[in-house]
């Protein structure tokens, strides 16, 4: 007898509704559960500072009890800063920069230090690395009122030097023994771009840097590949500025203080800084510094003029105008800044245009350091008030 196949009865309306409810509940709840798991895991992990090119070992430290007022995880910041000091000392030793000598890398240079004896604070002023912010703080510590600093037309650096004369080397070394000393550093290529934009692209009329820009244009624009596009531009293009900088180094000329390498400017291998702050972690580093110096009731973390547009956007716009050989040549100029402060060239070389002549790139790869003038030959350039323009960034 043949088996008669039963016909499937169509699902009842109730079963259809129940299946729909189960289906939609599943696709809605599962993502929510996953999101909760991810976010919970994120909050349970140790807090990590947002930083660039810092060694992975430093992530293992955590502090479950941040400061109630500032939210600062002091032990994390302290550990990070201690690791930077160790890294700097080892790098100085590896490159022989901790051995006293007679050139700009080996001769202690006290020229740009500010020493506050009252509050026992020592700072080497690196231009284009939160310099405007900390010049303001040092002027507050010198006794200038916030109202006066806001209204005055005088240059902040000139005001500061009236209260903080340039120290002798012996006086500076003595100050290091009983003060909190600090240095703020920045990625060399970010700092260089900031200096170009502030001092040349946005220079004010009748200033030293406007005059310098005109000289750069007169010397390098006639060889420009984009004569028509830049003919009416009243400031040097970034490639023109870079060619000027490369030629200045090639002929061992003294560099402007706004783009002099930090390693030559502050000779960090010749001094034992308590704190090496980075602009990438500036907020936390500043809070820790102010607490360590016991200045919470006098000054606060500052970061004036953080920039025009995002850093990554500006980097792409300007460094894509250079060739890869030019980027490598710039790296050689700032090589010790890269090495001592643990910065990387990653992401920059890829932005450069391919060189038409491969030998140019090969020459840049094999480029050797050019001897620099002794550190004591740094001279002050006329400094205009740039309060209306980009400064710190």
C-alpha positions in Angstrom: 0.0 0.0 0.0 1.5 3.3 -1.1 2.3 5.9 1.6 0.2 9.0 1.2 2.1 12.2 1.8 0.4 14.5 4.2 -0.1 18.1 3.1 1.6 20.7 5.4 -1.0 22.8 7.0 -0.4 26.6 6.5 0.8 28.3 9.7 -1.8 29.9 11.8 -1.7 33.7 12.2 -0.5 33.3 15.8 2.5 31.2 14.7 3.5 33.8 12.1 3.3 36.6 14.7 5.3 34.5 17.2 8.0 33.7 14.6 8.3 37.4 13.7 8.6 38.4 17.4 11.4 35.8 17.9 13.2 36.9 14.8 13.1 40.7 15.5 13.9 40.1 19.1 17.0 38.1 18.1 18.4 40.7 15.6 17.8 43.6 18.1 19.0 42.1 21.4 22.2 40.4 20.1 23.8 43.6 18.8 22.9 45.4 22.1 24.5 42.6 24.1 27.7 42.8 22.0 27.8 46.6 22.4 27.4 46.2 26.2 30.2 43.6 26.3 32.6 45.8 24.3 31.9 49.0 26.3 32.0 47.2 29.6 35.4 45.7 28.6 36.6 49.1 27.6 35.7 50.7 31.0 37.2 47.7 32.9 40.6 48.0 31.1 43.3 50.3 32.5 43.0 53.9 31.2 45.5 54.6 28.5 46.8 58.1 27.5 46.4 59.2 23.9 50.0 59.3 22.7 52.2 58.7 19.7 55.2 56.4 19.4 55.4 55.4 23.1 56.7 52.0 23.9 54.1 49.3 24.5 55.5 48.3 27.9 54.2 51.6 29.3 50.6 50.4 28.9 50.8 47.9 31.7 50.5 50.5 34.4 47.1 51.7 35.7 45.8 53.8 38.6 42.3 52.9 39.9 42.0 56.2 41.9 42.3 59.3 39.7 42.6 62.7 41.4 39.1 63.8 42.5 39.5 67.4 41.2 41.3 66.9 37.9 40.6 63.3 37.1 44.3 62.8 36.6 45.7 59.3 37.0 48.9 60.5 38.6 50.7 57.1 38.7 50.0 56.5 35.0 51.4 59.9 34.1 54.3 59.6 36.5 55.2 56.2 35.0 55.0 57.5 31.5 57.2 60.5 32.2 59.7 58.3 34.0 59.8 56.0 31.0 60.5 59.1 28.7 63.4 60.1 30.9 64.9 56.7 30.8 64.4 56.5 27.0 66.0 59.9 26.6 69.0 59.0 28.7 69.6 55.8 26.8 69.2 57.5 23.4 71.7 60.2 24.5 74.1 57.5 25.5 73.6 55.5 22.3 74.4 58.5 20.1 77.2 59.9 22.3 75.3 63.1 22.9 75.8 63.0 26.6 79.5 63.6 26.2 80.4 67.3 26.5 81.9 68.9 23.4 82.2 72.1 21.5 79.4 71.9 18.9 75.7 72.6 19.1 74.9 69.0 20.1 77.5 68.6 22.8 77.8 72.0 24.4 75.2 72.9 27.1 73.1 75.8 25.9 71.4 77.8 28.6 70.2 80.5 26.1 66.5 79.7 26.0 65.9 78.7 29.6 63.6 80.6 32.0 64.3 80.2 35.7 61.7 81.1 38.3 63.6 81.2 41.6 60.5 82.0 43.7 58.6 79.0 42.6 61.6 76.8 41.8 60.6 76.1 38.2 62.9 75.7 35.2 61.7 75.6 31.6 63.5 75.5 28.3 61.3 77.4 25.9 60.8 75.4 22.7 59.1 77.6 20.1 56.0 76.0 18.5 55.6 73.5 21.3 53.0 75.1 23.7 55.4 78.0 24.0 52.7 80.7 24.0 50.8 78.9 26.8 53.8 78.5 29.1 55.1 81.9 28.4 51.8 83.2 29.6 52.1 81.0 32.8 55.6 82.2 33.4 54.5 85.8 33.1 51.8 85.1 35.6 54.4 83.7 38.0 56.5 86.8 37.4 53.7 88.9 38.8 52.0 90.2 35.7 48.2 90.2 36.1 45.9 88.3 33.6 44.2 91.6 32.7 47.5 93.3 31.9 48.7 90.3 29.8 45.4 90.4 27.9 45.5 94.1 27.1 49.2 94.7 26.5 50.6 95.1 23.0 54.1 94.1 24.2 55.5 90.7 23.1 55.2 88.0 25.9 58.8 86.9 25.4 60.0 90.5 25.9 57.9 90.8 29.1 59.3 87.5 30.4 62.9 88.4 29.7 62.5 91.5 31.9 61.8 89.2 34.8 63.8 86.2 33.7 67.2 87.2 32.3 69.2 84.6 30.4 71.0 82.4 33.0 74.6 81.5 33.0 75.4 77.9 32.7 76.6 77.6 36.4 73.4 79.4 37.6 71.2 77.1 35.5 72.9 74.0 36.8 72.3 75.3 40.3 68.7 75.9 39.6 68.3 72.3 38.3 69.3 71.1 41.7 66.4 72.6 43.6 63.7 73.1 41.0 61.2 71.2 38.9 62.6 71.3 35.4 60.6 70.6 32.3 60.7 70.5 28.5 57.8 70.3 26.1 58.4 68.6 22.8 56.4 68.0 19.7 56.7 65.8 16.6 59.5 67.5 14.5 57.5 67.7 11.3 54.4 69.0 13.1 56.5 71.7 14.7 58.2 72.6 11.5 54.9 73.0 9.7 53.5 75.1 12.5 56.6 77.4 12.3 56.2 77.8 8.6 52.5 78.6 8.8 52.8 81.0 11.7 56.0 82.8 10.8 55.9 82.9 7.0 52.4 82.0 5.6 50.6 84.2 8.1 53.3 86.7 8.8 52.3 90.3 9.5 53.4 93.1 7.3 56.6 94.9 8.1 57.9 92.2 10.4 61.2 90.3 10.3 59.6 87.1 9.0 57.7 88.9 6.3 61.0 90.3 5.1 62.5 86.8 5.3 59.6 85.4 3.3 60.2 88.0 0.6 63.9 87.0 0.4 62.9 83.3 0.1 60.5 84.1 -2.8 63.1 86.2 -4.6 65.7 83.4 -4.4 63.5 80.3 -5.0 60.4 81.2 -6.9 62.0 81.6 -10.3 62.7 77.9 -10.2 59.3 77.0 -9.1 57.4 74.3 -11.1 54.1 76.1 -10.5 55.1 79.7 -11.6 51.6 80.6 -12.7 49.8 79.3 -9.7 52.1 80.9 -7.1 53.1 84.0 -9.0 50.7 86.3 -7.0 51.2 84.5 -3.7 52.8 86.9 -1.3 54.3 84.3 1.0 56.7 81.4 0.3 55.2 78.1 -0.6 56.0 75.2 1.7 58.4 73.6 -0.9 60.1 77.0 -1.3 60.6 77.2 2.5 61.9 73.7 2.6 64.4 74.4 -0.1 65.6 77.5 1.9 65.9 75.4 5.1 67.8 72.6 3.3 70.2 75.1 1.8 70.7 76.9 5.2 71.7 73.6 6.8 73.9 72.6 3.8 75.9 75.9 4.3 76.0 75.5 8.1 74.0 78.7 8.6 72.4 79.6 11.9 68.7 78.6 11.9 65.8 80.6 13.1 64.8 79.8 16.7 61.3 78.7 15.5 62.6 75.8 13.5 66.0 75.0 15.2 66.0 71.4 16.3 65.2 70.9 19.9 68.3 68.8 20.4 70.4 71.9 19.6 68.2 74.5 21.2 67.8 72.9 24.6 70.7 70.3 24.5 68.5 67.9 26.6 71.4 65.4 26.8 73.4 67.9 28.8 70.7 68.4 31.5 68.6 66.1 33.7 65.0 67.3 33.1 62.4 66.1 35.6 59.6 66.2 33.0 59.6 65.6 29.3 56.1 66.6 28.2 54.7 65.8 24.8 52.1 67.8 23.1 50.2 64.5 22.3 49.6 64.1 26.1 49.9 67.8 27.0 46.8 68.1 29.2 47.8 65.3 31.6 51.5 66.2 31.5 50.7 69.8 32.4 48.3 68.8 35.3 51.0 66.5 36.7 53.7 69.2 36.3 51.6 71.9 38.1 50.8 69.4 40.9 54.5 68.4 41.3 55.5 72.1 41.5 52.6 72.8 43.9 51.3 75.6 41.8 47.6 74.5 41.5 46.3 77.7 43.1 48.4 80.0 40.9 48.4 78.7 37.3 46.4 76.1 35.4 46.9 73.9 32.4 47.0 76.1 29.3 47.0 75.4 25.6 46.4 78.6 23.7 45.9 78.6 19.9 45.8 74.8 19.4 45.6 75.2 15.6 43.9 76.0 12.4 42.2 72.8 11.3 43.2 69.3 12.3 46.8 68.4 12.3 46.3 65.3 10.1 44.6 67.4 7.4 47.3 70.1 7.4 50.1 67.4 7.3 48.5 65.8 4.2 48.0 69.2 2.4 51.6 70.5 3.0 53.8 67.4 3.0 52.2 66.1 -0.2 53.8 69.1 -1.9 57.3 67.8 -1.2 59.2 65.0 -2.8 60.2 61.9 -0.9 63.9 63.0 -1.1 63.0 66.3 0.5 61.1 64.6 3.3 64.1 62.4 4.0 66.5 65.3 4.0 64.3 67.0 6.5 64.4 63.9 8.6 68.2 64.1 8.7 68.0 67.6 10.0 65.7 66.7 12.8 67.0 63.1 13.2 68.0 63.5 16.8 64.7 65.1 17.8 63.1 62.0 16.3 65.4 59.6 18.1 65.6 61.2 21.5 61.9 61.8 21.9 60.8 58.6 20.3 59.0 60.0 17.3 58.5 58.2 14.0 58.7 59.1 10.3 55.8 56.7 9.7 53.1 58.1 7.4 55.1 61.1 6.2 57.3 59.5 3.5 54.3 58.0 1.8 52.8 61.5 1.4 55.8 62.7 -0.7 55.8 62.8 -4.5 58.0 60.3 -6.3 61.3 61.8 -7.3 61.9 62.1 -11.1 65.6 61.2 -10.6 66.0 58.0 -8.4 69.6 59.1 -7.6 68.2 62.1 -5.7 66.3 59.8 -3.4 69.4 57.6 -2.9 71.5 60.6 -2.1 68.9 61.7 0.5 69.0 58.2 2.1 72.8 58.4 2.4 72.8 62.0 3.6 75.2 62.7 6.5 74.8 65.2 9.3 76.1 68.6 8.4 78.3 70.2 11.1 76.4 72.9 12.9 77.6 76.2 14.5 78.4 76.1 18.2 75.4 76.5 20.5 76.5 79.8 21.9 76.2 81.5 18.5 72.3 81.5 18.7 71.1 85.0 18.3 67.7 86.6 19.0 65.6 87.4 16.0 63.1 90.3 16.3 60.0 88.7 17.6 56.7 90.3 16.6 53.5 90.0 18.5 51.6 87.1 16.9 48.5 87.1 19.1 46.2 87.4 16.1 47.7 84.4 14.4 48.5 80.7 14.8 51.2 80.3 17.5 51.4 77.2 19.6 50.4 74.7 16.9 
